[in-house]
Amino acid sequence: MQFTGRALASLGLAAAVVAYNLRKLENWHAQVGKHGPDNPLLGIYEQHPLHQPAEWVHGLTMFNQEQRARWEREWLPRTILSGDATDPPTAA
């Protein structure tokens, strides 16, 4: 990461630390869930909002011809007409 100024550098570092801590917490949950299912913290963490499954999946998806045609038919016109690109296509 390249930033100008202490404020942006601190903010970028804080975001990286939060992402790292969340990843470590999920790894802990996976390990303890397999090897120590009687741990009292597992039940607490399973109800925590940070452990809920993410609604969005980021990354690249290679569409086949059928998926691309469906995307062009269903999602693309809504995005162009409304100017809203927040509703991602769903994989069939």
PyMOL CGO cylinders between C-alpha atoms (Angstrom):
from pymol import cmd
from pymol.cgo import CYLINDER

trace = [
    CYLINDER, 0.00, 0.00, 0.00, 1.21, 3.48, -0.79, 0.3, 1, 1, 1, 1, 1, 1,
    CYLINDER, 1.21, 3.48, -0.79, -0.23, 6.46, 1.07, 0.3, 1, 1, 1, 1, 1, 1,
    CYLINDER, -0.23, 6.46, 1.07, 0.51, 10.12, 1.54, 0.3, 1, 1, 1, 1, 1, 1,
    CYLINDER, 0.51, 10.12, 1.54, 0.31, 11.36, 5.11, 0.3, 1, 1, 1, 1, 1, 1,
    CYLINDER, 0.31, 11.36, 5.11, 0.10, 9.76, 8.52, 0.3, 1, 1, 1, 1, 1, 1,
    CYLINDER, 0.10, 9.76, 8.52, -3.68, 9.75, 8.68, 0.3, 1, 1, 1, 1, 1, 1,
    CYLINDER, -3.68, 9.75, 8.68, -4.14, 7.69, 5.51, 0.3, 1, 1, 1, 1, 1, 1,
    CYLINDER, -4.14, 7.69, 5.51, -1.26, 5.39, 6.43, 0.3, 1, 1, 1, 1, 1, 1,
    CYLINDER, -1.26, 5.39, 6.43, -2.78, 4.81, 9.88, 0.3, 1, 1, 1, 1, 1, 1,
    CYLINDER, -2.78, 4.81, 9.88, -6.20, 4.15, 8.39, 0.3, 1, 1, 1, 1, 1, 1,
    CYLINDER, -6.20, 4.15, 8.39, -4.78, 1.68, 5.87, 0.3, 1, 1, 1, 1, 1, 1,
    CYLINDER, -4.78, 1.68, 5.87, -2.79, -0.08, 8.58, 0.3, 1, 1, 1, 1, 1, 1,
    CYLINDER, -2.79, -0.08, 8.58, -5.86, -0.27, 10.82, 0.3, 1, 1, 1, 1, 1, 1,
    CYLINDER, -5.86, -0.27, 10.82, -7.91, -1.83, 8.01, 0.3, 1, 1, 1, 1, 1, 1,
    CYLINDER, -7.91, -1.83, 8.01, -5.17, -4.40, 7.35, 0.3, 1, 1, 1, 1, 1, 1,
    CYLINDER, -5.17, -4.40, 7.35, -5.00, -5.30, 11.06, 0.3, 1, 1, 1, 1, 1, 1,
    CYLINDER, -5.00, -5.30, 11.06, -8.78, -5.71, 11.27, 0.3, 1, 1, 1, 1, 1, 1,
    CYLINDER, -8.78, -5.71, 11.27, -8.80, -7.99, 8.22, 0.3, 1, 1, 1, 1, 1, 1,
    CYLINDER, -8.80, -7.99, 8.22, -5.95, -10.05, 9.69, 0.3, 1, 1, 1, 1, 1, 1,
    CYLINDER, -5.95, -10.05, 9.69, -7.69, -10.36, 13.06, 0.3, 1, 1, 1, 1, 1, 1,
    CYLINDER, -7.69, -10.36, 13.06, -10.94, -11.49, 11.44, 0.3, 1, 1, 1, 1, 1, 1,
    CYLINDER, -10.94, -11.49, 11.44, -9.07, -14.11, 9.43, 0.3, 1, 1, 1, 1, 1, 1,
    CYLINDER, -9.07, -14.11, 9.43, -7.29, -15.37, 12.57, 0.3, 1, 1, 1, 1, 1, 1,
    CYLINDER, -7.29, -15.37, 12.57, -10.61, -15.51, 14.44, 0.3, 1, 1, 1, 1, 1, 1,
    CYLINDER, -10.61, -15.51, 14.44, -12.21, -17.61, 11.70, 0.3, 1, 1, 1, 1, 1, 1,
    CYLINDER, -12.21, -17.61, 11.70, -9.19, -19.94, 11.66, 0.3, 1, 1, 1, 1, 1, 1,
    CYLINDER, -9.19, -19.94, 11.66, -9.43, -20.30, 15.44, 0.3, 1, 1, 1, 1, 1, 1,
    CYLINDER, -9.43, -20.30, 15.44, -13.11, -21.17, 15.16, 0.3, 1, 1, 1, 1, 1, 1,
    CYLINDER, -13.11, -21.17, 15.16, -12.41, -23.82, 12.52, 0.3, 1, 1, 1, 1, 1, 1,
    CYLINDER, -12.41, -23.82, 12.52, -9.60, -25.42, 14.56, 0.3, 1, 1, 1, 1, 1, 1,
    CYLINDER, -9.60, -25.42, 14.56, -11.37, -25.38, 17.93, 0.3, 1, 1, 1, 1, 1, 1,
    CYLINDER, -11.37, -25.38, 17.93, -14.61, -26.58, 16.38, 0.3, 1, 1, 1, 1, 1, 1,
    CYLINDER, -14.61, -26.58, 16.38, -12.85, -29.73, 15.17, 0.3, 1, 1, 1, 1, 1, 1,
    CYLINDER, -12.85, -29.73, 15.17, -10.58, -30.40, 18.15, 0.3, 1, 1, 1, 1, 1, 1,
    CYLINDER, -10.58, -30.40, 18.15, -12.43, -28.94, 21.14, 0.3, 1, 1, 1, 1, 1, 1,
    CYLINDER, -12.43, -28.94, 21.14, -16.19, -28.84, 20.51, 0.3, 1, 1, 1, 1, 1, 1,
    CYLINDER, -16.19, -28.84, 20.51, -16.90, -28.36, 24.24, 0.3, 1, 1, 1, 1, 1, 1,
    CYLINDER, -16.90, -28.36, 24.24, -15.18, -24.94, 24.34, 0.3, 1, 1, 1, 1, 1, 1,
    CYLINDER, -15.18, -24.94, 24.34, -17.71, -22.45, 25.80, 0.3, 1, 1, 1, 1, 1, 1,
    CYLINDER, -17.71, -22.45, 25.80, -16.48, -19.64, 23.53, 0.3, 1, 1, 1, 1, 1, 1,
    CYLINDER, -16.48, -19.64, 23.53, -17.61, -21.49, 20.40, 0.3, 1, 1, 1, 1, 1, 1,
    CYLINDER, -17.61, -21.49, 20.40, -21.30, -20.96, 21.15, 0.3, 1, 1, 1, 1, 1, 1,
    CYLINDER, -21.30, -20.96, 21.15, -20.75, -17.27, 21.82, 0.3, 1, 1, 1, 1, 1, 1,
    CYLINDER, -20.75, -17.27, 21.82, -18.77, -16.75, 18.62, 0.3, 1, 1, 1, 1, 1, 1,
    CYLINDER, -18.77, -16.75, 18.62, -21.28, -18.63, 16.48, 0.3, 1, 1, 1, 1, 1, 1,
    CYLINDER, -21.28, -18.63, 16.48, -23.94, -16.05, 17.42, 0.3, 1, 1, 1, 1, 1, 1,
    CYLINDER, -23.94, -16.05, 17.42, -21.61, -13.08, 16.89, 0.3, 1, 1, 1, 1, 1, 1,
    CYLINDER, -21.61, -13.08, 16.89, -22.36, -10.81, 13.88, 0.3, 1, 1, 1, 1, 1, 1,
    CYLINDER, -22.36, -10.81, 13.88, -18.76, -11.09, 12.62, 0.3, 1, 1, 1, 1, 1, 1,
    CYLINDER, -18.76, -11.09, 12.62, -19.15, -14.83, 12.18, 0.3, 1, 1, 1, 1, 1, 1,
    CYLINDER, -19.15, -14.83, 12.18, -22.27, -14.67, 10.03, 0.3, 1, 1, 1, 1, 1, 1,
    CYLINDER, -22.27, -14.67, 10.03, -21.76, -15.67, 6.40, 0.3, 1, 1, 1, 1, 1, 1,
    CYLINDER, -21.76, -15.67, 6.40, -20.96, -12.85, 4.02, 0.3, 1, 1, 1, 1, 1, 1,
    CYLINDER, -20.96, -12.85, 4.02, -23.69, -11.82, 1.61, 0.3, 1, 1, 1, 1, 1, 1,
    CYLINDER, -23.69, -11.82, 1.61, -21.26, -10.74, -1.10, 0.3, 1, 1, 1, 1, 1, 1,
    CYLINDER, -21.26, -10.74, -1.10, -18.62, -12.79, -2.84, 0.3, 1, 1, 1, 1, 1, 1,
    CYLINDER, -18.62, -12.79, -2.84, -15.84, -10.79, -4.40, 0.3, 1, 1, 1, 1, 1, 1,
    CYLINDER, -15.84, -10.79, -4.40, -13.67, -12.04, -7.20, 0.3, 1, 1, 1, 1, 1, 1,
    CYLINDER, -13.67, -12.04, -7.20, -13.88, -13.07, -10.80, 0.3, 1, 1, 1, 1, 1, 1,
    CYLINDER, -13.88, -13.07, -10.80, -16.31, -15.56, -12.25, 0.3, 1, 1, 1, 1, 1, 1,
    CYLINDER, -16.31, -15.56, -12.25, -16.00, -17.01, -15.70, 0.3, 1, 1, 1, 1, 1, 1,
    CYLINDER, -16.00, -17.01, -15.70, -19.45, -17.15, -17.27, 0.3, 1, 1, 1, 1, 1, 1,
    CYLINDER, -19.45, -17.15, -17.27, -20.41, -19.77, -19.79, 0.3, 1, 1, 1, 1, 1, 1,
    CYLINDER, -20.41, -19.77, -19.79, -22.64, -18.77, -22.71, 0.3, 1, 1, 1, 1, 1, 1,
    CYLINDER, -22.64, -18.77, -22.71, -25.87, -19.53, -20.86, 0.3, 1, 1, 1, 1, 1, 1,
    CYLINDER, -25.87, -19.53, -20.86, -24.87, -17.54, -17.76, 0.3, 1, 1, 1, 1, 1, 1,
    CYLINDER, -24.87, -17.54, -17.76, -23.74, -14.58, -19.85, 0.3, 1, 1, 1, 1, 1, 1,
    CYLINDER, -23.74, -14.58, -19.85, -27.01, -14.56, -21.80, 0.3, 1, 1, 1, 1, 1, 1,
    CYLINDER, -27.01, -14.56, -21.80, -28.96, -14.66, -18.51, 0.3, 1, 1, 1, 1, 1, 1,
    CYLINDER, -28.96, -14.66, -18.51, -26.86, -11.79, -17.10, 0.3, 1, 1, 1, 1, 1, 1,
    CYLINDER, -26.86, -11.79, -17.10, -27.38, -9.71, -20.21, 0.3, 1, 1, 1, 1, 1, 1,
    CYLINDER, -27.38, -9.71, -20.21, -31.12, -10.41, -20.16, 0.3, 1, 1, 1, 1, 1, 1,
    CYLINDER, -31.12, -10.41, -20.16, -31.82, -9.92, -16.43, 0.3, 1, 1, 1, 1, 1, 1,
    CYLINDER, -31.82, -9.92, -16.43, -29.22, -7.81, -14.70, 0.3, 1, 1, 1, 1, 1, 1,
    CYLINDER, -29.22, -7.81, -14.70, -27.63, -5.58, -17.33, 0.3, 1, 1, 1, 1, 1, 1,
    CYLINDER, -27.63, -5.58, -17.33, -30.82, -3.70, -18.36, 0.3, 1, 1, 1, 1, 1, 1,
    CYLINDER, -30.82, -3.70, -18.36, -31.72, -2.94, -14.73, 0.3, 1, 1, 1, 1, 1, 1,
    CYLINDER, -31.72, -2.94, -14.73, -28.23, -1.58, -14.11, 0.3, 1, 1, 1, 1, 1, 1,
    CYLINDER, -28.23, -1.58, -14.11, -28.19, 0.63, -17.18, 0.3, 1, 1, 1, 1, 1, 1,
    CYLINDER, -28.19, 0.63, -17.18, -31.72, 1.95, -16.70, 0.3, 1, 1, 1, 1, 1, 1,
    CYLINDER, -31.72, 1.95, -16.70, -31.56, 2.60, -12.96, 0.3, 1, 1, 1, 1, 1, 1,
    CYLINDER, -31.56, 2.60, -12.96, -27.87, 3.44, -12.69, 0.3, 1, 1, 1, 1, 1, 1,
    CYLINDER, -27.87, 3.44, -12.69, -27.65, 0.98, -9.77, 0.3, 1, 1, 1, 1, 1, 1,
    CYLINDER, -27.65, 0.98, -9.77, -24.80, -1.50, -9.99, 0.3, 1, 1, 1, 1, 1, 1,
    CYLINDER, -24.80, -1.50, -9.99, -25.25, -2.86, -6.46, 0.3, 1, 1, 1, 1, 1, 1,
    CYLINDER, -25.25, -2.86, -6.46, -27.36, -5.92, -7.30, 0.3, 1, 1, 1, 1, 1, 1,
    CYLINDER, -27.36, -5.92, -7.30, -24.90, -8.63, -8.41, 0.3, 1, 1, 1, 1, 1, 1,
    CYLINDER, -24.90, -8.63, -8.41, -25.91, -11.44, -10.76, 0.3, 1, 1, 1, 1, 1, 1,
    CYLINDER, -25.91, -11.44, -10.76, -26.61, -14.75, -9.08, 0.3, 1, 1, 1, 1, 1, 1,
    CYLINDER, -26.61, -14.75, -9.08, -24.87, -17.88, -10.30, 0.3, 1, 1, 1, 1, 1, 1,
    CYLINDER, -24.87, -17.88, -10.30, -27.29, -20.55, -11.48, 0.3, 1, 1, 1, 1, 1, 1,
]
cmd.load_cgo(trace, "trace")
